[in-house]
Amino acid sequence: MQCAEPMEQLTIVLAEAGLELVPKDIQSHPLIVTNARRRGKKPSEILLDISIHFKAMKNLEKWYKRGRPDIVHLSLLNALSSPLNIVGLLRVYIHTINNILVHIDPVTRIPRNYNRFLGLFEQLLIMGKVPPNSDKPLLWIEQKTLKEFVKEMKFAKIILMHEKGYRMSIKTLGIELAKLMKRDQKVCIIIGAFQRGDFEEETLSLTQERISIFQKPLDTWVVVSRVIEGVENALNIC
């Protein structure tokens, strides 16, 4: 199913995501070695996960923003299953804390099972694309900062979802985004995909437009789903 009215897609970036393979300096930690062996993989081939690897990673720089692939998993399930994506009006990218940019074909079906999701993204970060031998992969990566990405894309508007931003209802935000999309203007919504702390200064410098949709911090996947729902309602998609 496609949207009858041609218009620009909405872009959502899951920024500074805690999505990375176990870094070299803790690969020999007993906790990492045991976990990797249990999964039949090398320590360098598994995703860092704070729920399993906390004791091994607590001395890593900015450990509190790392090791949360579950945030990406839940956010992608919300976004890629949405009516907005089904009608072809959504693009989702992942920008990791290590400046890896993940491109996602909108038709990609993210595994519902978390362990299968881990395996998929481990393959992606090791091989560079999924499927590895495809000329038209569903997922692929490149080394790129978020600043480089937004400059390359030439967005007409960039909005950072931030708990201390200007308060705006989802209805109002959805209407504003829909208006821009109908004018064929490229809009980027940046949503933090880390568990604690604030965005890096470089990310904050990308835009002065910061929006908050609630008086308290919300989980990433909740913000993703609310923003998408606001646009869907404004466009009468559902």
Summary of the structure (lengths in Angstrom):
residues: 238
radius of gyration: 18.0
end to end distance: 13.0
largest distance: 56.2
contacts: 755
relative contact order: 0.20
helix: 40%
strand: 21%
